[in-house]
Amino acid sequence: MSRIYTRGGDTGETSLLAGGRVAKDDPRVNVYGTLDEATSALGMARAATHHDEICADIIDLQGELINVMAEVAARPSDKPARFEIPRVKQEQVDRLERKLDYYLAEQFPQTGFVRPGVSLAAGALDLARATVRRAERFLVTLNRTEEINPILIKYVNRLSDLLYVMARIDEQREVEHVVRQSIGQPVSVAKEANKMALTLKDCDRMVEAGIKRAQEIGVPMVLAVVNNSGNPIELRRMDDALEVSVTLAPHKAYTAATVRIPSQQLAELSQPGQPLYGIDVNIPNLTLVGGGLPLKVNGVVVGAVGVSGGSVEQDVDVAQAMVAAL
């Protein structure tokens, strides 16, 4: 049985793929060693994700990184290796960009810095992304003293971008999975919402009903109606309603529409120890304040309403009046 230890590196040196020995902190070793770290972080993400598509893409990337590390580990100035050393090609960069565009079409817009960890797999993908960024910095340093395949630098740059977006998609899909479990709604039913649309007449009727209820309880409100994607259709501000409510009411409606549950129910699922703890950290416009309610037609969410201006109980009361009017 062969031994895993050779004692060849006991003096602080290691062998390159095409021959020759360098110090273990050589810039070239720093590059492929850091990519090796990223590959291991991808292994954590692959083990943690619940989404077959993301798992398959991670497996492909891990396999491709083996050849990328081989190219870095073979110094061009050394004698030819006994086998052909792979080189990163432009089509590999193009493939990363196509995959990046594919996931970007699903990603919620980001308006701030991300705090990794909404899902375990997303946290591991973010770790891999940051590690690839470090490898890129080492690669730029190496390029100052040795000529590097310029496509290799582009590849590493695109890879870190792709891992960032894959992390966001994993956490978004995890949120959707938990919500669907909590309300018992299959994906196929949710997709039917795209075939329905609220009319402006519907929205006017709901807003008028909400204003009437707000007047009955003596609280000036801001009332919002959005479609099933969370995009605004109508926003009405009653006289003397709070300024902050102009921002908060649409956010409540957006939350109820995109997460498909009342905003106060999302607040319950987002408490420490609950499955959606931290959901509001990375997804903009979500709010955990009550007053946002989804609008359903034949059991399918077609939009949502959001109300702000009073207590949570008062906001929910007015929002329920709007839902009843539909």
Sequence and secondary structure as in RCSB ss.txt:
>XXXX:A:sequence
MSRIYTRGGDTGETSLLAGGRVAKDDPRVNVYGTLDEATSALGMARAATHHDEICADIIDLQGELINVMAEVAAR
PSDKPARFEIPRVKQEQVDRLERKLDYYLAEQFPQTGFVRPGVSLAAGALDLARATVRRAERFLVTLNRTEEINP
ILIKYVNRLSDLLYVMARIDEQREVEHVVRQSIGQPVSVAKEANKMALTLKDCDRMVEAGIKRAQEIGVPMVLAV
VNNSGNPIELRRMDDALEVSVTLAPHKAYTAATVRIPSQQLAELSQPGQPLYGIDVNIPNLTLVGGGLPLKVNGV
VVGAVGVSGGSVEQDVDVAQAMVAAL
>XXXX:A:secstr
   S  STTTTSEEE TTS EEETT HHHHHHHHHHHHHHHHHHHHHH   HHHHHHHHHHHHHHHHHHHHHHS 
TTS   SS      HHHHHHHHHHHHHHHTTS    S   S SSHHHHHHHHHHHHHHHHHHHHHHHHHHS   H
HHHHHHHHHHHHHHHHHHHHHHHHHHHHHHHHHT  HHHHHGGGG    HHHHHHHHHHHHHHHHHHT   EEEE
EETTS EEEEEE TT  HHHHHHHHHHHHHHHHHSS HHHHHHHTSTTSTTTTHHHHSTT   SS EEEEEETTE
EEEEEEEESS HHHHHHHHHHHHHH 
